[in-house]
Amino acid sequence: MQKVDKMGEPLVEVKGGMQRPERNLQKAKRDKKTPYLFLLPYILMFTLFIIIPIIMAIYLSFTNFNTIESPDFIGFLNYINLLTQDEIFMQYVLPNTVLFAVIVGPGGYILAFLLAWCLAQITAKPRMILALIFYSPSMTQGVAMAVVWTVLFSGNQSGYVNSLLINWGLITEPIVFLQDTRFILLIMIIVALWSSMGVGFLAMLAGVLNVDESLYEAGAIDGIKNRFQELIYITIPSMKPQMLFGAVMAIVNTFATGVIGVQLTGSNPTPNYAGQLIVNHIEDYGFIRFEMGYAAALSVVLLMIIYMFSYISKKLFSES
């Protein structure tokens, strides 16, 4: 005879020999399914736009594919050619990308954190206005680049930089900055730093503003004497999640940035490959030469580089 509880509900045996009312057990099973229903749209979109493209890119990287004929499997030949035959990649693209990433990545990240910390020290209204000013270049990067930076570095006397240098007597003839191989990468770095205050900057600003004030009071009692010590011993350890998010966004944006050089110079590849980054190299082979298999191999290499640096950031700022 089946046992029942005080309300007359049948009891069902669960793990450990315990017995629970059947109605409660059914409700618990439904509750377990509810989170997955809410996650389902995200899982579908993530699979459709992230997982499947990554799998396809990895597969195409082992093929010779020109977008017209069927992919022809060639094994690791694309990766071998990348390391041994692609002189442009080794001589220009890789050094440019490393130099660009070393300066813009840590530089933009540190600058974003310092600006966020400085803004947190002022009142709410000026903070909101200044935060919007710093954040706006990341939203209007393409338009602002065409309107502002191409005018500033215009290659004639009407360009602001040329006009100033001529008036100061530093040069006698205008410099064609955006076509001169000596200045292209430098200008790209300046523009990238100018537009690096994106969502990572906002996340770090939110992290600084949400540090528990009682921690600063406790720190003062324990012997912390100045703002720098507060920053090192209280602020940064208290906002590790925001620091991690900012680091990942800085890494992704730095290595994925390729539009700057193309928009400034008006060509891909950039003049004499002076501003050519990995992303530009991928677009060159994929959408100009239609060597999709080789472009896929380049994109897989870029993905691994981004993953490696993101993993390092996670180890540095992880709570565990």
MODASUL-V340225 format. One record per residue. RES is the residue in three letters. PSI is psi as a letter, one per 30 degrees, with the letter a starting at -180 (* if undefined). NEAR is the number of other ideal C-beta (glycine too) atoms within 8 Angstrom. Layout:
# MODASUL-V340225
res=RES psi=PSI near=NEAR
res=RES psi=PSI near=NEAR
This chain:
# MODASUL-V340225
res=MET psi=k near=2
res=GLN psi=k near=5
res=LYS psi=l near=7
res=VAL psi=l near=8
res=ASP psi=a near=8
res=LYS psi=f near=3
res=MET psi=g near=6
res=GLY psi=g near=5
res=GLU psi=k near=9
res=PRO psi=k near=8
res=LEU psi=k near=12
res=VAL psi=k near=9
res=GLU psi=k near=6
res=VAL psi=a near=8
res=LYS psi=k near=4
res=GLY psi=g near=4
res=GLY psi=g near=5
res=MET psi=l near=7
res=GLN psi=k near=8
res=ARG psi=l near=9
res=PRO psi=k near=11
res=GLU psi=e near=10
res=ARG psi=e near=7
res=ASN psi=e near=8
res=LEU psi=e near=11
res=GLN psi=e near=8
res=LYS psi=e near=8
res=ALA psi=e near=8
res=LYS psi=e near=8
res=ARG psi=e near=8
res=ASP psi=e near=7
res=LYS psi=f near=8
res=LYS psi=f near=8
res=THR psi=e near=8
res=PRO psi=e near=7
res=TYR psi=e near=8
res=LEU psi=e near=7
res=PHE psi=e near=7
res=LEU psi=f near=8
res=LEU psi=e near=8
res=PRO psi=e near=7
res=TYR psi=e near=7
res=ILE psi=e near=8
res=LEU psi=e near=8
res=MET psi=e near=8
res=PHE psi=e near=9
res=THR psi=e near=9
res=LEU psi=e near=8
res=PHE psi=f near=7
res=ILE psi=d near=8
res=ILE psi=e near=8
res=ILE psi=e near=9
res=PRO psi=e near=8
res=ILE psi=e near=9
res=ILE psi=e near=8
res=MET psi=e near=8
res=ALA psi=e near=12
res=ILE psi=e near=10
res=TYR psi=e near=10
res=LEU psi=f near=12
res=SER psi=f near=13
res=PHE psi=g near=11
res=THR psi=l near=12
res=ASN psi=j near=9
res=PHE psi=k near=12
res=ASN psi=g near=8
res=THR psi=f near=5
res=ILE psi=e near=4
res=GLU psi=l near=6
res=SER psi=k near=3
res=PRO psi=k near=10
res=ASP psi=j near=8
res=PHE psi=k near=6
res=ILE psi=g near=9
res=GLY psi=b near=5
res=PHE psi=g near=6
res=LEU psi=e near=8
res=ASN psi=e near=14
res=TYR psi=e near=10
res=ILE psi=e near=9
res=ASN psi=e near=10
res=LEU psi=e near=13
res=LEU psi=f near=7
res=THR psi=f near=6
res=GLN psi=f near=6
res=ASP psi=i near=9
res=GLU psi=e near=6
res=ILE psi=e near=11
res=PHE psi=e near=11
res=MET psi=e near=8
res=GLN psi=e near=8
res=TYR psi=e near=10
res=VAL psi=e near=15
res=LEU psi=e near=9
res=PRO psi=e near=8
res=ASN psi=e near=14
res=THR psi=e near=11
res=VAL psi=e near=8
res=LEU psi=e near=9
res=PHE psi=e near=15
res=ALA psi=e near=10
res=VAL psi=e near=8
res=ILE psi=e near=10
res=VAL psi=e near=13
res=GLY psi=d near=12
res=PRO psi=e near=7
res=GLY psi=e near=10
res=GLY psi=e near=15
res=TYR psi=e near=13
res=ILE psi=e near=8
res=LEU psi=e near=11
res=ALA psi=e near=15
res=PHE psi=e near=11
res=LEU psi=e near=8
res=LEU psi=e near=11
res=ALA psi=e near=13
res=TRP psi=e near=12
res=CYS psi=e near=8
res=LEU psi=e near=12
res=ALA psi=f near=10
res=GLN psi=f near=5
res=ILE psi=l near=8
res=THR psi=l near=5
res=ALA psi=e near=5
res=LYS psi=e near=6
res=PRO psi=e near=8
res=ARG psi=e near=11
res=MET psi=e near=8
res=ILE psi=e near=8
res=LEU psi=e near=10
res=ALA psi=e near=11
res=LEU psi=e near=8
res=ILE psi=e near=7
res=PHE psi=e near=11
res=TYR psi=f near=12
res=SER psi=e near=8
res=PRO psi=e near=11
res=SER psi=f near=12
res=MET psi=e near=6
res=THR psi=h near=8
res=GLN psi=e near=10
res=GLY psi=e near=8
res=VAL psi=e near=7
res=ALA psi=e near=11
res=MET psi=e near=14
res=ALA psi=e near=9
res=VAL psi=e near=7
res=VAL psi=d near=8
res=TRP psi=e near=11
res=THR psi=f near=11
res=VAL psi=e near=9
res=LEU psi=e near=9
res=PHE psi=g near=14
res=SER psi=k near=12
res=GLY psi=g near=11
res=ASN psi=a near=7
res=GLN psi=f near=7
res=SER psi=f near=6
res=GLY psi=k near=14
res=TYR psi=e near=8
res=VAL psi=e near=9
res=ASN psi=e near=17
res=SER psi=e near=10
res=LEU psi=e near=8
res=LEU psi=e near=10
res=ILE psi=e near=12
res=ASN psi=e near=6
res=TRP psi=f near=6
res=GLY psi=g near=4
res=LEU psi=f near=5
res=ILE psi=l near=8
res=THR psi=f near=3
res=GLU psi=k near=4
res=PRO psi=k near=10
res=ILE psi=k near=10
res=VAL psi=i near=7
res=PHE psi=e near=14
res=LEU psi=f near=14
res=GLN psi=f near=8
res=ASP psi=k near=10
res=THR psi=f near=7
res=ARG psi=f near=6
res=PHE psi=f near=11
res=ILE psi=e near=18
res=LEU psi=e near=12
res=LEU psi=e near=8
res=ILE psi=e near=13
res=MET psi=e near=13
res=ILE psi=e near=11
res=ILE psi=e near=8
res=VAL psi=e near=12
res=ALA psi=e near=14
res=LEU psi=e near=12
res=TRP psi=e near=7
res=SER psi=g near=12
res=SER psi=f near=16
res=MET psi=i near=12
res=GLY psi=b near=11
res=VAL psi=f near=7
res=GLY psi=e near=15
res=PHE psi=e near=16
res=LEU psi=e near=10
res=ALA psi=e near=12
res=MET psi=e near=16
res=LEU psi=e near=12
res=ALA psi=e near=9
res=GLY psi=e near=14
res=VAL psi=e near=12
res=LEU psi=f near=7
res=ASN psi=g near=7
res=VAL psi=k near=12
res=ASP psi=k near=6
res=GLU psi=f near=6
res=SER psi=f near=6
res=LEU psi=e near=10
res=TYR psi=e near=11
res=GLU psi=e near=8
res=ALA psi=e near=8
res=GLY psi=e near=13
res=ALA psi=e near=7
res=ILE psi=e near=6
res=ASP psi=f near=6
res=GLY psi=g near=5
res=ILE psi=k near=11
res=LYS psi=f near=4
res=ASN psi=l near=6
res=ARG psi=e near=5
res=PHE psi=e near=6
res=GLN psi=e near=10
res=GLU psi=e near=12
res=LEU psi=e near=10
res=ILE psi=e near=8
res=TYR psi=f near=8
res=ILE psi=e near=13
res=THR psi=e near=11
res=ILE psi=e near=9
res=PRO psi=f near=7
res=SER psi=f near=10
res=MET psi=h near=13
res=LYS psi=e near=11
res=PRO psi=e near=9
res=GLN psi=e near=11
res=MET psi=e near=13
res=LEU psi=e near=13
res=PHE psi=e near=10
res=GLY psi=e near=15
res=ALA psi=e near=14
res=VAL psi=e near=12
res=MET psi=e near=12
res=ALA psi=e near=14
res=ILE psi=e near=13
res=VAL psi=e near=10
res=ASN psi=e near=12
res=THR psi=e near=13
res=PHE psi=f near=14
res=ALA psi=f near=9
res=THR psi=k near=12
res=GLY psi=f near=12
res=VAL psi=f near=9
res=ILE psi=e near=12
res=GLY psi=e near=16
res=VAL psi=e near=13
res=GLN psi=e near=10
res=LEU psi=e near=16
res=THR psi=f near=12
res=GLY psi=g near=6
res=SER psi=l near=7
res=ASN psi=j near=9
res=PRO psi=l near=10
res=THR psi=l near=14
res=PRO psi=k near=12
res=ASN psi=g near=5
res=TYR psi=g near=12
res=ALA psi=f near=12
res=GLY psi=g near=15
res=GLN psi=k near=14
res=LEU psi=l near=13
res=ILE psi=e near=13
res=VAL psi=e near=12
res=ASN psi=e near=16
res=HIS psi=e near=14
res=ILE psi=e near=13
res=GLU psi=e near=13
res=ASP psi=e near=12
res=TYR psi=e near=12
res=GLY psi=e near=12
res=PHE psi=f near=6
res=ILE psi=e near=8
res=ARG psi=f near=6
res=PHE psi=h near=9
res=GLU psi=i near=10
res=MET psi=e near=12
res=GLY psi=e near=15
res=TYR psi=e near=11
res=ALA psi=e near=13
res=ALA psi=e near=17
res=ALA psi=e near=12
res=LEU psi=e near=14
res=SER psi=e near=11
res=VAL psi=e near=11
res=VAL psi=e near=11
res=LEU psi=e near=13
res=LEU psi=e near=10
res=MET psi=e near=8
res=ILE psi=e near=9
res=ILE psi=e near=12
res=TYR psi=e near=8
res=MET psi=e near=8
res=PHE psi=e near=11
res=SER psi=e near=12
res=TYR psi=e near=8
res=ILE psi=e near=8
res=SER psi=e near=12
res=LYS psi=e near=10
res=LYS psi=e near=7
res=LEU psi=e near=8
res=PHE psi=g near=10
res=SER psi=k near=8
res=GLU psi=f near=4
res=SER psi=* near=2
